[in-house]
Amino acid sequence: MKLPKISLIIPNLNCVEFIEEAIRSIVDQRYPNLELILSDGGSTDGSLKIVQRYSDEFTHVICGPDTGQANALNRGFALATGDVLGWVNSDDILRPGGLALVGSIFARRPDIDWLTGKISSINEDGKLLHVHRPRPVSYERFLAGDYQWIQQESTFWRRCLWDVAGKGLNEDLKLAVDGELWLRFLRHSKLTPVHAPIGAFRFRKGQRSEAIENYHHEMLKVIQLERQKIAHPKGVLAQVLQLPLELRSQNKTDMLFPDIRKYDAKPVKGLQLLLSYLRYYNTVGLFI
């Protein structure tokens, strides 16, 4: 089994308190075909001194002012050469074995264009707080206002999907940068949920995601624009577009549109997960 090259971007701006943990969570996995890229927006807090200690682990280190998170990520992805792409913010982490699982699933399952792992979170001290199965997501659900949440640090995709979806993040957005990208991905491919941990989001004071109402406001505007582009909806999509857009939970969406579950992708779980791990460790010579 040939493992795909994974290009992973770390965007950073003055995150000295957490960036080393983020870097170590990636490089300590020793994934054999990793391209690690740092995109720093001009940090002045000493975080770049930490990056320097791991200079041998990075393929590229970009330093200099950017116009925001989307611009920082686009600068990194412009240098990426991997078959599989993703990003981890400098205050978040990858869970142990996450890259092994991602690489082996993409190697074994050519039908999967993008995937997301269990929704996991940690606190400021790195203690694991919550772990939940990834919830079903589809284009139809997004257009119904049911998009909470695809965990960004647990989500990876093939380059071919990135290319067809526009090859970049929307720099006009301030908060819903990830959600708008997921919506573009969903135009072309279903998201496969994986019932295993891949990444973890850190809850801490002062982070961008605390502005949750502003995020929803921006994301709903993105979805409304997408709804307006659909000329001849059919089936469940036609039912969805008949109702005004609002933020909806999974339960409410399922109640309003019972057939919408037919559009949910089947998860990777159980024996499929075990086979993915075994194939990975056999490939790298650590097992069997």
Residue pairs with C-beta under 8 A, 6 or more apart in sequence:
1 104
1 107
1 108
1 279
1 280
1 282
1 283
2 107
2 283
3 31
3 32
3 33
3 103
3 104
3 107
3 280
3 283
3 284
4 33
4 82
4 83
4 84
4 103
4 106
4 107
5 33
5 34
5 35
5 81
5 82
5 83
5 84
6 31
6 33
6 34
6 35
6 82
6 83
6 84
6 85
6 86
6 99
6 102
6 103
6 156
7 35
7 37
7 77
7 80
7 81
7 82
7 84
7 85
7 86
8 26
8 34
8 35
8 36
8 37
8 82
8 85
8 86
8 87
8 88
9 37
9 38
9 39
9 73
9 76
9 77
9 80
9 85
9 86
9 87
9 88
10 19
10 22
10 23
10 26
10 36
10 37
10 38
10 39
10 76
10 87
10 88
10 89
10 90
11 39
11 40
11 41
11 69
11 72
11 73
11 76
11 87
11 89
11 90
12 19
12 38
12 39
12 40
12 41
12 43
12 47
12 51
12 72
12 89
12 90
13 40
13 41
13 42
13 43
13 72
13 90
14 43
14 44
14 45
14 47
15 22
15 43
15 45
15 47
15 89
15 90
15 91
16 43
16 45
16 46
16 47
16 50
17 91
18 90
18 91
18 202
18 204
19 47
19 50
19 51
19 90
19 91
20 50
21 93
21 126
22 88
22 89
22 90
22 91
22 92
22 93
23 50
23 51
23 54
23 57
25 88
25 93
25 94
25 95
25 96
26 34
26 36
26 88
26 94
26 99
27 36
27 54
27 57
29 94
29 96
29 97
29 98
29 99
29 100
31 99
31 100
31 103
32 284
33 103
34 99
35 59
35 80
35 81
35 82
36 57
36 58
36 59
37 58
37 59
37 60
37 61
37 62
37 76
37 79
37 80
38 51
38 58
38 60
38 61
38 62
38 76
39 62
39 66
39 72
39 73
39 75
39 76
40 47
40 48
40 51
40 61
40 62
40 63
40 64
40 72
41 64
41 65
41 66
41 72
42 63
42 64
42 65
42 66
47 90
48 63
51 58
51 61
55 61
59 79
60 76
60 79
62 75
62 76
62 79
66 72
66 75
67 171
68 171
68 174
69 169
69 177
69 208
70 169
70 170
70 171
70 173
70 177
71 171
73 87
73 169
73 177
74 168
74 169
74 171
76 87
77 85
77 162
77 167
77 168
77 169
82 159
83 106
83 158
83 159
84 102
84 103
84 106
84 156
84 157
84 158
84 159
85 156
85 157
85 158
85 159
85 162
86 102
86 153
86 155
86 156
86 157
87 152
87 153
88 94
88 153
88 199
89 152
89 153
91 202
91 204
91 207
92 153
92 199
92 200
92 201
92 202
93 122
93 126
93 153
93 199
93 200
93 202
94 153
94 198
94 199
94 200
95 117
95 120
95 197
95 198
95 199
95 200
97 197
97 277
98 117
98 154
98 197
98 198
98 199
100 277
100 280
100 281
101 117
101 194
101 196
101 198
101 273
101 276
101 277
101 280
102 115
102 156
102 198
103 280
104 276
104 277
104 279
104 280
104 283
105 112
105 115
105 194
105 268
105 276
106 112
106 115
106 156
106 158
107 279
107 283
108 275
108 276
108 279
109 192
109 268
112 192
112 268
113 157
113 158
113 160
113 161
113 185
113 188
113 189
113 190
114 155
114 156
114 157
114 158
114 161
114 185
114 189
114 191
114 192
115 155
115 156
115 157
115 191
115 192
115 193
115 194
115 268
116 134
116 137
116 150
116 151
116 154
116 155
116 156
116 191
116 192
116 193
116 194
116 198
117 134
117 151
117 154
117 155
117 194
117 196
117 197
117 198
117 199
118 131
118 132
118 133
118 134
118 154
118 194
118 195
118 196
118 197
118 198
119 130
119 131
119 132
119 133
119 134
119 135
119 149
119 151
119 154
119 201
120 128
120 130
120 131
120 132
120 151
120 154
120 197
120 199
120 200
120 201
121 128
121 129
121 130
121 200
121 201
121 202
121 203
122 128
122 129
122 200
122 201
122 202
122 203
123 129
123 202
123 203
123 204
124 202
124 203
124 204
124 205
126 202
128 200
129 203
131 197
133 193
133 195
133 267
134 150
134 151
134 154
134 193
134 194
134 195
134 267
135 149
135 193
135 250
136 193
136 250
136 261
136 264
136 265
137 147
137 150
137 182
137 186
137 191
137 193
137 264
137 265
138 186
138 190
138 191
138 260
138 263
138 264
138 265
139 183
139 186
139 187
139 263
140 236
140 237
140 240
140 257
140 260
140 263
141 147
141 250
141 253
141 260
141 263
141 264
142 182
142 183
142 186
142 223
142 226
143 223
143 226
143 227
143 230
143 237
143 240
143 241
143 245
144 240
144 243
144 245
144 248
144 253
144 256
144 257
144 260
145 220
145 223
145 245
145 246
145 247
145 248
145 253
146 248
146 249
146 250
146 252
146 253
147 179
147 182
147 183
147 219
147 223
148 247
148 249
150 178
150 179
150 182
150 191
151 199
151 201
152 178
152 199
152 201
153 198
153 199
153 200
153 201
154 197
154 198
154 199
154 200
155 182
155 191
155 198
155 199
156 198
157 185
161 185
161 188
161 189
164 188
165 181
165 184
165 185
165 187
165 188
166 184
169 177
169 180
169 181
170 177
170 180
170 181
173 180
173 218
173 222
174 214
174 218
175 208
175 209
175 211
175 214
175 215
175 218
175 219
176 215
176 218
176 219
176 222
179 215
179 219
179 222
180 219
180 222
182 191
183 222
183 223
183 226
185 191
190 263
190 264
190 265
191 265
192 265
192 266
192 267
192 268
193 265
193 267
193 268
194 267
194 268
194 269
194 273
195 267
195 268
195 269
195 270
195 273
196 268
196 269
196 273
201 209
209 215
216 247
220 245
220 246
220 247
223 245
224 245
227 241
227 245
230 237
230 241
233 240
233 241
235 259
236 257
236 259
236 260
236 262
236 263
239 257
240 257
240 260
243 256
248 256
253 260
254 260
254 261
268 276
278 287
278 288
281 287
281 288
282 288
